[in-house]
């Protein structure tokens, strides 16, 4: 069995395994685990972690109880398991932390967004004909940065060409004639770091969720006004995913759906008035984004506060179910789901909390992200909660919102999707016959026992088994769809 696949994944192994354990080879660890009599029981137990690279280990007791009689139907004591613990997936949505758990989160996000576009999972299929718009909301400019833009012909344009050279007050040239490749480390970096407004950038990140809230309110008010002109009412629902640009600023990708309102059955999801088309919805989004703004509270660095508004690159696009030149619902759902598992990877910041002990290492003035973090730590000394939060969220460059959100009416919920998955897993491992005809309450008494796999050998065996199970499910799905 080879290990290259394991080496490419950031597996967390518990380093508190007792004296001498660190000197054992991988082959010895594999042989020791596979040769045990309880190997099959261990492998069945770790499959619950779904291939997680840093599973949670819990110890204690789980009991199934009949609520009517108080009878204990079944009990699981972790002391009877091979490792005296049970393994659960960490559930981290960040691909840089745990790729398998992030993939599960991405798949859930895809299903959630797709259901709101085409129906299913409790959403009527009639929503497929409702006006839908995909829009991207970006941050304004806080100084010129290196960019990569494709022309209509698909060629990479020059970054910032200028016929006549111009220089900033610090003597740096404010132009760049290069055609940057996708992995160029200079992308998103300011042409002059000393001219770049880092304070305004992190303050914008911190207030982006509030700007989004006000924008949604503005969109709904404008649409309500238009609907009243036609003697009707409408409802707007959305799903939104946040993503960090290379320059360290958050921006939002959102899908908006416009529904009608049935006064006799308010709970129903019906089409809106024909006059309220997707083009009208796109125009309302564009107008609202261009006029929504507010000022932050006063700060010693900015007595009048910072103005918070969207950048000029708001791009609402109509979503269609057929591929006729417009973007499709599948493309939108896949696109949004992909970015739901990202955090600050494009910027290069490690996904870890910044504390006084490691602040100096992260707030490196020689790097772009280091200056952003330094701005968070400096402005966060202000006593107002809006600015104090900058220090708590310095590892996210000031952004303190969720990375995937939706309105209540848009579609199903993550909780429902996860409950469906749990029920599916239970059906794969049916309960004893005594459970079939009675209601069961599960009582748990579990305690934290650690995080990560006990050995690298255990990690390799568990992840390999999970990979084979995923491949088997993929083949079964393909064969079912072909039939």
N, C-alpha and C positions, 0 to 999 in steps of 0.2 A: 504494500500500500504506500503510495507516494504522498508527500506533504506539500507540494507547491501551492495547491488551492488554499490550504489552511494558512500558509505564510502570507497570502495576500489579504487576509481578513484580520482586523485588530482584535484578536481573541484575548479575553481577560482570563488569566489563570490565577487562582488564589495562591499566594506565595507563603501561606502559613500552614505548611503541610507536615511539619515535624522535622527533626534533625536528619540530615542525610538525604532528604528527598530531592534536593536540588542537584545531586550528583547522578541521578538515574538518567539513563538514556531514553529516548522516545520509544525505541523498540522494546525496552524493558517495561515501560509503562503500558504499552499496547498489549504485550503478552500477559502482563499481570492482570489486567482487566478482562481480557478475552478468555483467559483460562479459568476464571472463577465460576463456580457452580451457579451463582446468581446473575450471570451476565445477561441472560435474556430478560430477567426481571428488571435489572438496572436499565437496559436499553429501552424497555417499554416505558419506564418511568421518565427517562430523560427526553423521550419524544414529546412530552407535554411542553417542553421548552421551545419546540418548533424551530430548532436550529439556532437559537439565540447565542450570540458570541459572548455574552456576559450575563448568564441567567441568575435569577434570584434564588437563593437556597433558604428554605424555611423548615423548621422542625416543630413538631407538636402533634396534635390530634384532630382528626376530622370524623364527625359522626353524622349518620343519617338517622333522623328521629321521626317517629310517627306522632304528629301533633295531637292526635286524638287520645292516644293511650300513653304517650311518653315512652313507648318501647324503642330501644335502640336497635334499628334494623341492621345496620352495618357500621363498622368503625375502622379507621385507618390510623395506625400509630406509626409515625415516621421511624421509630426505633426498629420496626420490623423491615424497613427498606434497606437495600444494600449500603447506601451511604448515610443512613440515619437521617436523611432529609428528603424533601421533594423539590423538584426544579420547576421554576416558572419563568416564562420569557420576560425580559426587562421591559418590553413595550416601548422602547425609545423610538421616536419617529425620525431621528437624524441618521442619514445614511452614513455619515462619517463616524458614528458611534457604534451602531449595530445594523449592518446591511439587511439581515433577514427580517428583523422587526420593522425596519423602515419599509421594506417591501410589502409587508402586511398592511402597514398604515397607508402606503401608496395605493394598494389595491382597494382598500376600504374607501379612500377618498375618491378614487375613480368611480366606484359604484354609486357613491353618494351624489356626485356631480352628474353622472350619466342619467341617474333616475330622475333628476330634476329637469333634464332636457328631453328625454324620450319616454319617460314613464317607467313604471315598475317599482317594486318594493313599497307598495302602498300609494304610489303616485299614479293617477290615471294616465293612460297612454295618450289621451287627447292633448296633453301639454306639448306634444311634438309639433302642433300647429300654432302654438302661442308665439308671439313675438319674443325673440331672444337676441341679446346683444352681448358680445364679448368685448370687454374694454380693459385697457391697461392704464393705470394711473402712476405717473412717475414723479420724482422729486424735482424741484427747480435746480438750477445751476448754482453752485457755490464757488465756482472757479473753473477755468478750462482744464480738461483732463484728456488723456490719450484715449482715442476711440477707434472702433473698427466698424465701418459702415459698408454695406454691400450696395452696389449700384443696381439699376433695373436689369442690367445684363448679367448680374451675378458676380461681377468683379469687385475686388476689395478696393475701396477708394482710399486716397491718401488721408492721413489722419487729420491734420490741420494745416493745409498748405496756405502760404501767403506770398503774394508777389513781392511785397516789400516787408523786410524784416522789422519787427517791433519787439521791444524789450520791456519787461516789467521793472518796477522800481528796484528790484533786487538784482537786476542785470541779467535775468534769464530770458532767453528767446521764447516768445509766445507763438511758436509755430512748430509744426512737425510734418515733414513730407514723406514719412515712412508709410508703408502698407503693412500694418501689423497682422501677424498670424494669430489664430485663436488662442494660443497658449502663451502669447507674449506677456511677460510679467509687468510690462509698463501699462497695459490696458487698465483704465480706471484711475491711474495715478495722475496727480496734478502736474501741469507743466511747470508750475512754481509752487512748491509746498508752503513757502512763506506767505504767498498771496492768498492761498486757499482759505476759505472761512470755515475752519473745522468746528468752531463753536456753534455756528448756525446750522451746520450739517447734523450734529448729534442732537441738537434741540429739535430739529425737524423730525428726525427719527423718533424721538420721544413723543412728539405730538401727532404723529401720523395717524394713530388710531382715532383720535378725536377729530381730525380733519376728515377721515373716512365717515365717521358717524354723522357729522354735519352735512357731508355731501349726500349721503343716502336720504337724510331728512329733506334736503333741497330737491332731490329727484322726485321723491314722493309728492311733495307739495306742488311741483310743476305739473306732474301727471294728473293729480287730483283736479287741478284747475282746468286742464284740457278736457278731462273726462266730464266735468260738470257742464261744459259747453255742448256736449252731446247727450246730456241728460242721463249719464251713467256714472258708475264708479269703477275704480280699478285697484288692483293690489300688485305691488312690486315685491318680488323675492329675488334673492341673490345667493351665490356661493363665491367666496373670495379666498385667494391664496396669496400669501406674502412671499417676496423673494428679495434677496440682497443683490444689488448690482455690484459690479466690480469696484465702483468708486466708494462702496461702503454705505450706500443709501438704500433704504427699503423702497420697494414699489409693489403695487398690487395688481394682480390679474383677477378679474371678476366676470362672472356670467350673470346677467340680469334677465329675468323672465317676467313678462307682463301678463297678468291674469285679470279676468273680469270679475264682477261681483253679482251674485244672485241673491237679491234681498229675501227671497223665500227660503233659500237654503244657503246661508252664509258660509257653511263649512265646505261647500262644493268648490271645485276648481274648474272654472269655465273660461272660455275665450273672451278677450276684451272686445270692445266695439271695433268694427272694421276700420274706422278712421284712425284708431290708435295702433299704427303699424310698427314694425321693427325699426323702420327708418325714423319714425317720430320718436321712438324710445332712444335711438342713438343720438338724435339731435338734442334731446333733453339732457342726456348724460353729458354731452360735449359742452352745452351751455352752462350747466350747473357746475361742472368741474372748473370752468374758466372763471367763475365768479365767486366761488366759495373760498373764504379765507377768514382768519381770526388772528389776533395778537396774543402772545403769551403774557404771563404776568411779568412784572418788572424784575430785572436782575442787575446787580452792580455792573456787569459787563455790557448790559444793554438796558438802560433805565426805562426806555419806552417799550421794551419787549421785542421779541422777534415776530415778524409776520410769517404766518404759516399758510402756504397755498400750494397748489399742484404745479408741476412743470407744464410746459407747453405741449408736451408729446402725449396728449390723451388721444387714444385711437380706438373709438367704438366701431366694432365690425359686426354685421349681421350674421347670425348663426343659422345654417340650413341643415336639414337632415340628408340632403342629397349633395353630392360633390359636383356642383355646377360652377365652380370658380370661387364660391364662397367657402369660408372655413366650416367644417362639419362638427356635429356634436361629439363624435368620437375623438376627433383631433383636439377639441377644446378640453374634454374630460381628461384625456391622456396628458395634455400639456399642464393643466393645473395640478393633477395628481403627482406629476414628476417633481414639481417644485414644492409640494407639501412636505417632502422629506429633506429639504435643504435648510440650512441655517445660515452660518456665515462662511461656508466653504468657498464661495467665489472670492471673498475678500481675503481669505487666508488666516482667519482667527480660529484658534482652537476652541472647541465647545466646552469650556470650563469656566467656572466662576472666578472672578478676579477679586482677590483679597489684598489687604495691606501687605501680606507676606510676599505675594508674587506680582504686585502692581508694577514694580520697577521693570520686571522682565517683559511684561506685556506693553507698557506705555513707552515704547521705544521711539524717540523722536526721529530716528533715521528711517522709519517706515511709515507708509500712509496709514495703515491700521493702527500703528502705535500712537500716532498723533490723534486719531479719532478717540482712542481709549483715554489718552491723556486729557483730551477736552472733556470727556465724560467725568473723569475724576476731579478735574478742576472746577467745573460748573456745579458738580454735585455737592460742593461744600455749602451751597445756599440752603437755608432752612426750609424753604417752601417745598412741599411734597413733589411738585412737578419736576423740580431740579434734583432733589435728594434721590429720586428714583434713577437718575443717570448713573450714580455709583453702583446701585444694585444691579443695573442692567448694562454695565460697561462692557461685559463680554459679548453682548449683542449690539454694541455700538449705540446704545441708548434706546433701541427699540424694545418696547415692553408689551407688545400685543401678541395675539395668537397668530400662527402661521396658516391656519385653515379655519375659516368660519363660514357660517351660512345663516340666513334668516330662517325663522321657524317654519314657514310655509313652503320653503323651497323643495325639500325632499325628506327622506328618512334621516335618521340620526346615527352617529357613530355607535352609540350605546345599543341601538337596535341591531346594527350589523354585527357587533361583537357578540351579542346574545345569540344571534342566529348561528354564528360560528361555533359557540360553545355547545349549542343544542346539536349541531351536526356532529361534533366530536363525540358527544355522548351517545348518539345513535350508532357511531362506529364501534363503540364499546358498551353494549346494552347492559343495563343494571340487572341484578338478579330478578327472578320472576316475582319475588315478594314485593318488588317496588312497583310493579306494573299496575296494580289495582288500588294504590293508595297514594295520598299526598305525602310528600317527604320534605322535611325541613333539614337543611344541612347546617350543622353547628361546627364552627372551626375554632380551634385554639392553637394558633400558629405564632411562632416567634422568628425573628430574623436570625439566620445562621451564617450568612455570608453572601458573597457575590462572586460570580465567575466559576469556571470549571476547576476541579481539584488538581488535575494534571493536564499537560498538553496532550497526552495520549487520550484521556477522556474527551477532551475537546475535539480531537480528530475523529474519534469514533462516533460521537454524537452528531457532529456537523455532517459527516459523511452519510450517516443513516438518514438524516433529515433531507439531504440533497437527493438521495435515492428515492425517498418518499415523494418529494416534489416532482421529480422527473416521472415517476409512475403516474401521479395525478395528471400531469401534462399529457402524457400519452393516452390516458383514458379519455380525457376531454377531446383530444384530436380524433380519436377513433369514434367517439359518440357523435361528434359534429359531422364526420364523414358519412356515418350511417344515416 
